[in-house]
Amino acid sequence: MATFSTLGALIGLAVAIVLIVKKVQPAYSLILGALIGGLIGGGGLTGTVDTMVSGAASMMSSVLRILTSGILAGALIVNFPSLLTS
């Protein structure tokens, strides 16, 4: 696992914020900010990309749970609208 400096993280965050303010798509801004922050922070290209991929993979189960809950709630509301009234 790569080690990153705090300065790199802060610079990456600043880059992402500036790009978002300049109307670049937020997803692209965050990816570019993380990549630049990782490179400046001393992780190297492979270490930075590996860390980004493993971080995204570890979030996926939580994101899927949230999406599934939303889909279930929507299906219940559409199929059983009487649940909303008392």
VOMARGU-446619 format. One record per atom (N, C-alpha, C): residue in three letters; atom name; x, z, y. Coordinates in steps of 0.2 Angstrom, whole numbers, plus 5000, padded with zeros to 4 digits. Each point is the difference from the previous one (the first is absolute). Layout:
N
NODE  code  site  east    up  north
NODE   ALA    CA     X     Z      Y
...
END
This chain:
86
NODE  code  site  east    up  north
NODE   MET     N  5004  5000   4994
NODE   MET    CA  4996  5000   5006
NODE   MET     C  5004  5000   5006
NODE   ALA     N  4999  4996   5005
NODE   ALA    CA  5004  4999   5006
NODE   ALA     C  4998  5006   5005
NODE   THR     N  5005  5002   5004
NODE   THR    CA  5000  5005   5005
NODE   THR     C  4999  4997   5007
NODE   PHE     N  4996  5002   5004
NODE   PHE    CA  4999  4997   5006
NODE   PHE     C  5001  5005   5006
NODE   SER     N  5002  4998   5006
NODE   SER    CA  5001  5005   5005
NODE   SER     C  4994  5001   5004
NODE   THR     N  4999  5005   5004
NODE   THR    CA  4994  5001   5004
NODE   THR     C  5000  4995   5006
NODE   LEU     N  5006  4998   5002
NODE   LEU    CA  5001  4995   5006
NODE   LEU     C  4997  4994   4998
NODE   GLY     N  5001  4998   4994
NODE   GLY    CA  4997  4993   4997
NODE   GLY     C  4993  5001   5000
NODE   ALA     N  4997  5005   4997
NODE   ALA    CA  4993  5001   5000
NODE   ALA     C  4997  5000   5007
NODE   LEU     N  5003  5003   5005
NODE   LEU    CA  4997  5000   5006
NODE   LEU     C  5000  4993   5004
NODE   ILE     N  5006  4996   4998
NODE   ILE    CA  5000  4994   5003
NODE   ILE     C  4995  4995   4997
NODE   GLY     N  4999  5001   4993
NODE   GLY    CA  4995  4996   4997
NODE   GLY     C  4993  5001   5002
NODE   LEU     N  4999  5006   5001
NODE   LEU    CA  4993  5002   5003
NODE   LEU     C  4999  4997   5007
NODE   ALA     N  5005  5000   5004
NODE   ALA    CA  5000  4998   5007
NODE   ALA     C  4999  4992   5000
NODE   VAL     N  5003  4997   4995
NODE   VAL    CA  5000  4992   4999
NODE   VAL     C  4993  4999   4998
NODE   ALA     N  4997  5004   4995
NODE   ALA    CA  4993  4998   4998
NODE   ALA     C  4995  5001   5006
NODE   ILE     N  5001  5006   5004
NODE   ILE    CA  4995  5001   5005
NODE   ILE     C  5001  4994   5006
NODE   VAL     N  5006  4998   5001
NODE   VAL    CA  5000  4995   5005
NODE   VAL     C  4997  4994   4998
NODE   LEU     N  5001  4998   4994
NODE   LEU    CA  4997  4994   4997
NODE   LEU     C  4992  5000   5000
NODE   ILE     N  4998  5006   4998
NODE   ILE    CA  4992  5001   5000
NODE   ILE     C  4998  4999   5007
NODE   VAL     N  5003  5003   5005
NODE   VAL    CA  4998  5000   5007
NODE   VAL     C  5000  4992   5003
NODE   LYS     N  5005  4997   4997
NODE   LYS    CA  5001  4993   5002
NODE   LYS     C  4995  4995   4996
NODE   LYS     N  4995  5003   4996
NODE   LYS    CA  4995  4996   4997
NODE   LYS     C  5002  4997   4994
NODE   VAL     N  5006  5002   4996
NODE   VAL    CA  5002  4997   4994
NODE   VAL     C  4995  5004   4995
NODE   GLN     N  4998  4997   4994
NODE   GLN    CA  4996  5003   4995
NODE   GLN     C  5003  5006   4998
NODE   PRO     N  4996  5006   5000
NODE   PRO    CA  5003  5006   4998
NODE   PRO     C  5003  5001   4993
NODE   ALA     N  4998  4996   4995
NODE   ALA    CA  5003  5000   4994
NODE   ALA     C  5007  4998   5000
NODE   TYR     N  5001  4994   5004
NODE   TYR    CA  5006  4997   5000
NODE   TYR     C  5005  5004   5005
NODE   SER     N  4997  5003   5005
NODE   SER    CA  5004  5005   5004
NODE   SER     C  5003  5006   4996
NODE   LEU     N  4996  5003   4996
NODE   LEU    CA  5002  5005   4996
NODE   LEU     C  5005  4998   4995
NODE   ILE     N  4999  4995   4997
NODE   ILE    CA  5005  4997   4995
NODE   ILE     C  5007  4999   5003
NODE   LEU     N  5000  4996   5006
NODE   LEU    CA  5006  4999   5003
NODE   LEU     C  5003  5006   5003
NODE   GLY     N  4996  5005   5003
NODE   GLY    CA  5003  5006   5002
NODE   GLY     C  5003  5004   4995
NODE   ALA     N  4997  5000   4994
NODE   ALA    CA  5003  5004   4994
NODE   ALA     C  5006  4996   4998
NODE   LEU     N  5001  4994   5000
NODE   LEU    CA  5005  4996   4997
NODE   LEU     C  5006  5001   5005
NODE   ILE     N  4999  5000   5007
NODE   ILE    CA  5005  5001   5005
NODE   ILE     C  5002  5007   5000
NODE   GLY     N  4996  5005   4999
NODE   GLY    CA  5002  5007   5000
NODE   GLY     C  5004  5001   4994
NODE   GLY     N  4998  4997   4994
NODE   GLY    CA  5004  5002   4994
NODE   GLY     C  5007  4997   5001
NODE   LEU     N  5001  4994   5003
NODE   LEU    CA  5006  4997   5001
NODE   LEU     C  5005  5004   5004
NODE   ILE     N  4997  5002   5006
NODE   ILE    CA  5003  5003   5005
NODE   ILE     C  5002  5007   4997
NODE   GLY     N  4995  5003   4996
NODE   GLY    CA  5001  5007   4998
NODE   GLY     C  5005  5000   4994
NODE   GLY     N  5003  4995   4998
NODE   GLY    CA  5005  5000   4995
NODE   GLY     C  4998  4999   4993
NODE   GLY     N  4994  4997   4999
NODE   GLY    CA  4998  4999   4993
NODE   GLY     C  5002  4994   4997
NODE   GLY     N  5002  4995   5004
NODE   GLY    CA  5002  4994   4997
NODE   GLY     C  4994  4996   4998
NODE   LEU     N  5001  4993   4999
NODE   LEU    CA  4994  4996   4999
NODE   LEU     C  4996  5002   4994
NODE   THR     N  5004  5000   4994
NODE   THR    CA  4997  5002   4994
NODE   THR     C  4997  5007   5000
NODE   GLY     N  5004  5005   5002
NODE   GLY    CA  4997  5006   5000
NODE   GLY     C  4994  5001   5004
NODE   THR     N  5000  4997   5006
NODE   THR    CA  4994  5000   5004
NODE   THR     C  4994  4997   4997
NODE   VAL     N  5001  4994   4997
NODE   VAL    CA  4994  4996   4997
NODE   VAL     C  4998  5004   4994
NODE   ASP     N  5004  5003   4996
NODE   ASP    CA  4998  5004   4994
NODE   ASP     C  4996  5006   5002
NODE   THR     N  5002  5003   5005
NODE   THR    CA  4997  5006   5003
NODE   THR     C  4993  4998   5002
NODE   MET     N  4999  4994   5004
NODE   MET    CA  4994  4998   5002
NODE   MET     C  4995  4998   4995
NODE   VAL     N  5003  4997   4994
NODE   VAL    CA  4996  4998   4995
NODE   VAL     C  4997  5006   4996
NODE   SER     N  5005  5005   4999
NODE   SER    CA  4998  5006   4996
NODE   SER     C  4995  5004   5004
NODE   GLY     N  5001  5000   5006
NODE   GLY    CA  4995  5004   5005
NODE   GLY     C  4993  4997   4999
NODE   ALA     N  5000  4993   5001
NODE   ALA    CA  4993  4997   4999
NODE   ALA     C  4997  5001   4993
NODE   ALA     N  5004  5000   4995
NODE   ALA    CA  4998  5001   4993
NODE   ALA     C  4997  5007   4999
NODE   SER     N  5003  5005   5003
NODE   SER    CA  4998  5006   4999
NODE   SER     C  4993  5002   5004
NODE   MET     N  4999  4996   5006
NODE   MET    CA  4994  5001   5004
NODE   MET     C  4994  4996   4996
NODE   MET     N  5001  4995   4996
NODE   MET    CA  4995  4996   4997
NODE   MET     C  4994  5004   4997
NODE   SER     N  5002  5005   4996
NODE   SER    CA  4995  5003   4996
NODE   SER     C  4995  5004   5005
NODE   SER     N  5003  5003   5006
NODE   SER    CA  4995  5003   5005
NODE   SER     C  4996  4995   5003
NODE   VAL     N  5003  4994   5002
NODE   VAL    CA  4996  4995   5003
NODE   VAL     C  4994  4998   4996
NODE   LEU     N  5002  4999   4994
NODE   LEU    CA  4995  4997   4995
NODE   LEU     C  4994  5005   4999
NODE   ARG     N  5002  5007   5000
NODE   ARG    CA  4994  5005   5000
NODE   ARG     C  4996  5000   5006
NODE   ILE     N  5003  4999   5005
NODE   ILE    CA  4996  5000   5007
NODE   ILE     C  4995  4994   5000
NODE   LEU     N  5003  4994   4998
NODE   LEU    CA  4996  4994   4999
NODE   LEU     C  4994  5000   4995
NODE   THR     N  5002  5003   4995
NODE   THR    CA  4995  5001   4994
NODE   THR     C  4994  5005   5003
NODE   SER     N  5002  5005   5003
NODE   SER    CA  4995  5004   5003
NODE   SER     C  4995  4997   5005
NODE   GLY     N  5003  4996   5004
NODE   GLY    CA  4996  4996   5005
NODE   GLY     C  4996  4995   4997
NODE   ILE     N  5002  4997   4995
NODE   ILE    CA  4996  4995   4996
NODE   ILE     C  4994  5003   4997
NODE   LEU     N  5002  5006   4996
NODE   LEU    CA  4994  5004   4997
NODE   LEU     C  4995  5002   5005
NODE   ALA     N  5002  5003   5006
NODE   ALA    CA  4995  5002   5005
NODE   ALA     C  4996  4994   5002
NODE   GLY     N  5003  4994   5002
NODE   GLY    CA  4997  4995   5002
NODE   GLY     C  4995  4997   4995
NODE   ALA     N  5002  5000   4994
NODE   ALA    CA  4995  4998   4994
NODE   ALA     C  4994  5005   5000
NODE   LEU     N  5001  5006   5000
NODE   LEU    CA  4995  5005   5000
NODE   LEU     C  4995  4999   5006
NODE   ILE     N  5003  4999   5006
NODE   ILE    CA  4995  4999   5005
NODE   ILE     C  4996  4994   5000
NODE   VAL     N  5003  4994   4998
NODE   VAL    CA  4997  4994   4999
NODE   VAL     C  4994  5000   4994
NODE   ASN     N  5002  5003   4995
NODE   ASN    CA  4995  5000   4994
NODE   ASN     C  4995  5006   5000
NODE   PHE     N  5002  5006   5004
NODE   PHE    CA  4995  5005   5000
NODE   PHE     C  5000  5003   5007
NODE   PRO     N  4997  4996   5005
NODE   PRO    CA  4999  5002   5007
NODE   PRO     C  4996  5006   5001
NODE   SER     N  4996  5002   4995
NODE   SER    CA  4996  5006   5001
NODE   SER     C  5005  5006   5000
NODE   LEU     N  5006  5000   4997
NODE   LEU    CA  5004  5005   5001
NODE   LEU     C  5002  5003   5007
NODE   LEU     N  4999  4995   5005
NODE   LEU    CA  5002  5001   5006
NODE   LEU     C  4994  5004   5004
NODE   THR     N  4994  4999   4998
NODE   THR    CA  4995  5004   5003
NODE   THR     C  4998  5006   4996
NODE   SER     N  4997  5005   5003
NODE   SER    CA  4998  5006   4997
NODE   SER     C  4992  5000   4999
END
